[in-house]
Amino acid sequence: MEIQSIDFKNKRALIRVDFNVPFNDKQDITDDTRIKAALPSIKYVLDNGGAVILMSHLGRPKGKRSAKLSLEKVAVRLSTLLDKEIKFIDNCIGPEVEKEVKKIKSGEIIVLENLRFYKEETLGDDAFAKTLSQHGDVYINDAYGTAHRAHASTAIVAKYFKEKCFGLLMQKEIENIQKVVKGSAKPIVAIIGGAKVSSKLGVIKNLIGKVDYIVVGGGMAFTFLKSIGGKIGDSLVEKDIIHIARGILKKSREKNTQILLPHDVMAADAFSAEANTKVCEAREIEKGWMGLDIGPQSIAKYTKCIENSKTILWNGPMGVFELDPFSKGTIEIAKAVSSATQKGAYSLVGGGDSVAALKKFKLEQSVSYISTGGGAMLESLEGKILPGVAAIVNS
Ligand code: AMP
């Protein structure tokens, strides 16, 4: 299962990577973190006498070709990063690919075109997966960001290989998530924020009984506050799951996990950076006002809890951090996670927005591990075995 246990000499490694990088209007790559994250596995295979065939998705072309979602520019960036010539083929299956993968030599790299130009990829089509499998002798899955999807290239293709393993990035992701899930140092705190409770219900339920504290921030806090009779004004609320939120609070009391809800909030009279603002009690928000960030007392309480913890998981911002007047809660929580880490705690941060917040405040170097997979990390934390992981372990 480990990359180190495979002999790559004169073999072709078909590697599923996550090259789903962001582009600007001029079609330039704005963040190549994901390309860089794939380098260790690529280098490992090359250094050990193998050839590399890379496959990935980019965006959501929904089964149709799209010039904007071509991986060609990614191949060019990869070539620059490795200082090495790379062959890009504008398809991921078909005669041209078959010809090139047949003649590839050790030390060479081919990048295939976006897998999602074929709808069969997301459908997890078996015949498509079988065709892909013919491009290599060994299969490596290094695409943690899509490991929670049962797509042809992430889950189905694996069964056609005798030799398969996780890539170095995926191995690291799995190990780091295990650190939070199993046998971690106590107290353990999970900081859960973001817009909606509904998207994080599974994680919260699974963490109850396993962690000591769940610190709740962001829009999701108001569904919890409403469930205990709070007046939340015009704050974000998911009315249909108020009873579920109440049930979660009850279960947490039974299982000795303390859920911390905001005591005060930064309220605004509009969802805008120009709105009027005031700090008020989280359960006493007037009509016409909405809570867009946690308030100073909540920041103080949450910071203390985080700084006393030995294991920290963070997913989701504490407020509308994209707008300056409502970014303080997220900044202060990011600082608390960073300072606890300096004092020896282990911290795992995941999810696009929390990572964006860390980057915005230049704190990404001061946490223990940043996961490259938001959805995949959440599903792992829900206790699910990801299809991309199961395919390597079980097939
Ligand atoms: P998620 O994708 O669920 O992690 O949610 C992230 C989004 O939640 C960010 O874009 C935040 O602006 C938004 N958010 C955080 N706090 C609030 C809030 N109090 N009200 C509305 N949106 C919020």
Residues whose N, C-alpha, C, O or C-beta is under 5 A from the ligand:
A	BS01	AMP	G193 G194 A195 K196 G218 G219 L236 G291 L292 D293 G316 P317 M318 G319 V320 F321 D353
